[in-house]
Amino acid sequence: MSALSVFIIFFLCLIIAIPISIGLGIVSVLPGIFDSSFTASGQFVIRSMLGGIDSFPLLAVPMFVLSGMVMAKGGISKKIFDVFVYFIGKFTAGMPCAVIVTCLFYGAISGSAPATVAAVGSMTIPILIKLGYDKKFATAIVAVSGGLGVIIPPSIPFIMYGMASGQSVSDLFIAGILPGISIGLLLMVYAVFYCRKHGEDKEKIRKEVQALHDKGLLTVLKDSFFALLSPVIILGCIYTGVASPTEAAVISVFYSVFVSLFVYKSIHIKDLWGVMIEGIRTYAPILFILAASVAFSRVLTLMQVPQTVSEWILGTFHNGIVILLVINVFLLLVGMVMDTTPAILILTPILMPIAVGVGMNPIHFGVMMVVNLAIGFVTPPIGVNLFVASSLTQIPVVDIAKKAMPLIACFLVALLLITFIPQISLALL
């Protein structure tokens, strides 16, 4: 059975809405069914699935998911937002910029783009609407800024890439800091442009900011101290060598529970059961996709797909810049139709050798890949962030996507800079 037939069947499964984990499982066993001499039998596929999820680094994923949910339930994002509003809320586009910075900061807690949209959006979108901002604009800026949650460390896609490529997860986390900040700055530049063009209700904004100023800086910082400290603890444990990313993820769960229960007292012990059930519902589908993706990637390796694709690209395109542009376009298209986890696990073994072949550092390529797929969070038809944001405001996904186009353009400009200026990703290593 040819590799082309396998991919055609896989995309047909996507088109007819077969769950992606089941679709991956189907195409993983088909080559062995049609060719009894093929190494990847049904038993091989099952062993690959089980072996793929038997991973210590992978344990960080459910822990970061659970930590993000506890903090969302505990209202941590509101306290972070208040700090940034205090300092920048009075400037042009200060409130939307505060939302973007909050998404950056919350991304350093949850490691998940949809979790960032849900936690920050549920709190900030009503505030922006109350202050007179266009509802679609408010929703779009949260949906796109939520994509920063997978670029700013800790990042679940970086963990997946580290697992698929063998690269250091800690190095990937460090490499994601400057790209995440760069994208955030570009989004803020557009927010300023938009607000100057369409205007703001300065009176309402001034009252909102003044209410925080009346509390005083010390009070605002005191209220937000433990929320602001959370990413410092999580990332500090990783970068100082005190804990691995997985151990830091567990620490983040205990810290978020402690702060929410005993410091802010925003949740009760009885609420934890519901949070854990929600965490399982979120992580279980990821786990099935992950297991099937590992099996599928191993089947593709046995079919020599990575070598074939690599030879074709390197044989067709001879300029390194063109090759990187082709890879970017391909990843953008994949991000539109495929979830991040299977995309990383399937495509890393195929594309990383090509990127390395034209002189790209594997860590740099990992950042480029994750930024590409982060754009997929806000582009139809998959666009998970769009669906999460839509559920918060009841605005149709298509309308949010239209309003988000200029913001996505900022993301694309940042992608080009990250691709061709390696220092943005590697300067801190």
C-alpha positions, 0 to 999 in steps of 0.5 A, spaced: 500 500 500 503 506 497 504 512 502 499 516 498 493 512 499 494 512 506 494 519 506 488 520 502 484 515 506 486 519 512 484 526 509 477 522 507 477 520 515 477 527 517 472 530 511 467 525 514 468 527 521 471 520 524 475 522 530 482 524 529 484 518 534 480 513 530 482 515 523 490 515 525 489 508 528 485 506 521 491 508 517 496 505 521 493 498 521 491 498 513 498 497 510 499 491 514 492 488 512 494 489 505 501 487 505 502 481 510 510 482 509 509 489 512 513 490 518 507 494 522 502 488 524 496 490 528 500 487 534 506 492 532 501 498 532 498 497 539 505 496 542 507 503 539 501 506 541 502 503 548 510 505 548 508 512 545 504 514 552 509 511 556 513 517 557 515 521 563 516 528 559 509 526 557 506 526 564 507 534 564 501 535 559 495 533 564 499 536 570 499 543 566 492 542 564 489 541 571 494 547 573 491 551 568 484 549 570 484 550 577 487 557 576 481 559 571 476 556 576 480 560 582 480 567 578 487 568 577 487 571 570 483 577 573 488 578 578 493 578 573 489 583 568 488 588 574 496 589 575 497 590 567 491 595 567 493 599 573 500 600 569 498 601 562 490 601 562 490 609 561 494 609 554 491 608 547 489 601 547 491 600 554 485 595 555 486 591 549 494 591 550 493 589 558 489 583 555 494 581 550 499 581 556 495 577 560 494 572 555 502 572 555 502 571 562 497 566 563 500 562 558 506 561 562 501 558 567 497 553 563 501 551 557 495 551 553 492 556 548 484 554 549 485 554 556 488 561 556 482 563 551 477 560 556 480 563 562 482 570 560 476 571 555 471 569 560 473 574 564 476 580 560 471 580 554 465 582 558 470 588 561 472 590 554 465 590 551 462 594 558 468 599 556 465 600 549 469 596 545 466 592 539 464 585 541 467 582 535 474 585 536 474 584 543 473 576 542 478 576 536 483 579 540 482 574 546 482 568 541 488 570 537 492 572 543 490 565 546 495 562 541 501 565 545 499 560 550 503 555 546 509 559 545 510 562 552 513 557 556 511 552 559 508 549 552 504 543 551 506 543 544 514 544 546 513 538 550 510 534 544 516 536 539 521 534 545 518 528 545 518 527 537 525 530 536 529 528 542 531 535 543 531 538 550 524 540 553 528 546 557 531 549 551 525 549 547 522 553 553 527 558 553 527 558 546 520 560 546 520 566 550 523 571 545 518 569 540 512 569 544 514 576 547 515 579 539 508 576 537 505 579 543 508 586 541 506 586 534 499 584 536 499 590 541 502 595 535 495 593 531 491 594 537 494 601 538 492 602 530 485 599 531 483 603 537 486 610 534 482 608 528 476 607 531 476 610 537 475 609 545 470 611 550 476 614 554 471 616 560 469 609 561 476 607 561 478 612 565 473 610 571 475 603 570 483 604 571 481 610 576 478 604 581 484 600 581 488 607 582 484 608 588 486 602 591 493 603 591 499 600 587 501 596 594 494 593 594 493 591 587 500 588 587 498 584 594 492 582 591 496 579 585 502 577 588 501 570 588 498 570 581 504 573 579 509 569 582 506 562 579 510 562 573 516 565 576 516 558 581 514 554 575 519 556 570 524 558 576 524 550 578 526 548 571 531 553 569 535 553 575 535 545 575 531 544 581 526 540 577 524 537 570 519 540 566 514 534 569 516 535 576 515 543 575 508 541 572 506 537 578 509 543 583 504 548 579 498 543 580 500 543 588 501 551 588 495 553 584 491 548 589 494 552 595 493 559 592 486 558 590 484 554 596 487 558 602 490 564 599 485 567 595 479 562 597 476 563 591 474 555 590 472 550 595 475 543 596 468 540 594 470 544 587 476 540 586 472 534 584 469 537 578 475 540 576 479 534 576 473 531 572 474 536 567 481 535 566 480 528 565 475 530 559 480 535 556 486 530 557 483 523 555 482 525 547 489 528 547 492 521 550 488 517 545 490 522 539 497 522 542 498 514 542 495 513 535 499 519 532 506 515 535 503 509 532 502 512 525 509 516 525 512 509 526 508 506 520 510 512 516 518 511 518 517 504 516 514 506 509 520 511 508 516 517 508 520 522 511 526 520 507 522 520 500 519 527 502 526 530 504 529 527 498 523 530 494 523 537 497 531 537 497 531 535 490 526 540 487 528 546 491 535 548 492 535 555 495 535 554 503 530 560 503 525 557 499 525 550 502 524 554 509 518 558 506 515 551 503 515 548 509 512 554 513 506 554 507 505 546 508 505 547 516 500 553 516 496 548 511 496 542 516 495 547 522 488 549 518 486 542 518 489 538 524 490 538 531 497 540 534 499 534 537 498 529 531 501 534 527 507 535 531 508 527 532 507 526 525 511 531 521 517 532 526 520 526 523 519 528 516 520 535 516 526 536 521 531 532 517 530 537 511 530 543 516 537 541 519 539 539 512 539 547 510 543 549 516 537 550 521 538 548 529 533 543 531 531 548 537 530 553 532 525 549 527 521 547 533 519 554 535 518 555 528 513 549 527 510 551 534 508 558 531 506 555 525 501 551 528 499 556 533 496 560 527 492 554 526 489 555 533 485 561 530 484 559 522 478 555 520 476 550 519 479 547 526 481 553 529 480 551 536 481 558 539 475 560 535 470 555 537 472 557 545 471 564 544 465 563 540 462 559 546 464 565 550 460 570 546 455 566 541 459 570 535 459 565 529 466 563 528 466 566 521 465 573 524 471 572 529 475 569 524 474 575 519 475 580 525 482 576 527 485 577 520 489 583 521 491 580 528 493 573 524 497 577 519 501 580 525 502 573 527 505 571 520 510 577 520 512 574 526 513 567 523 517 570 518 522 574 523 522 568 527 524 563 521 529 567 518 532 571 524 535 565 528 537 569 534 530 571 536 529 563 538 536 562 540 539 568 543 537 566 550 540 559 550 
